Amino acid sequence: KLEEAGVFVIKDASANKGGVTSSSLEVLAAICLTEEEHVQHMRVKGNDIPQFYKEYVVETQNRIEYNSRLEFECLWKEYKRSGSPMSVLSDEISEKINALYLTIIDSNLWNNEKVKLKVLEEAIPKSLQNLVGLESLIKRLPEAYLSATLSAHLASRYVYQFGLKPGEFSFYEFMLQYL
């Protein structure tokens, strides 16, 4: 009824991108750093905050802001295109991202080394790459985790860019940046 009265209702699936992003990046740091690295770079002791931790927090906040903006811009574009309620569009965007994620993870895209490296370089925080190195991160992280990261990153970025009704050629156009 709120939406019928002209009130925009943004569902938690769209509004809580920050919680999901920060939790995911916290887990990433925990599983890819050695115990010694984690203690040295992530453990805050009183007022002693490691420089890496400060950088990682800022990068996480920037990523949250960026992901939230992408989600909202996609919602707004789809609202203008379709006139559908934002709550419905939020579900449709999530469903589209999840369906594409499953398609990508079941494909052989993971076997393309050039695509894999470009996407992981884009998806994994730069501060973590600077600390450990992308190649080391890839060696340390389980392949299933990396494949899921690649698939989720591509699926979300594609849907955010092309929306719910992309043209038939749009995924190819999207992938050109990684080829």
VENCORZI-V954991 format. One record per run of one state. SS is the DSSP state (hx for helix, st for strand, lp for the rest). FROM is the first residue (numbers start at 1). TO is the last residue. If there is no record, write none. Layout:
SS/FROM/TO, SS/FROM/TO
//
This chain:
lp/1/2, hx/3/5, lp/6/11, hx/12/15, lp/16/16, hx/17/32, lp/33/34, hx/35/42, lp/43/44, st/45/45, lp/46/47, st/48/48, lp/49/50, hx/51/82, lp/83/85, hx/86/105, lp/106/108, hx/109/111, lp/112/112, hx/113/123, lp/124/125, hx/126/132, lp/133/133, hx/134/140, lp/141/142, hx/143/162, lp/163/169, hx/170/178, lp/179/179
//
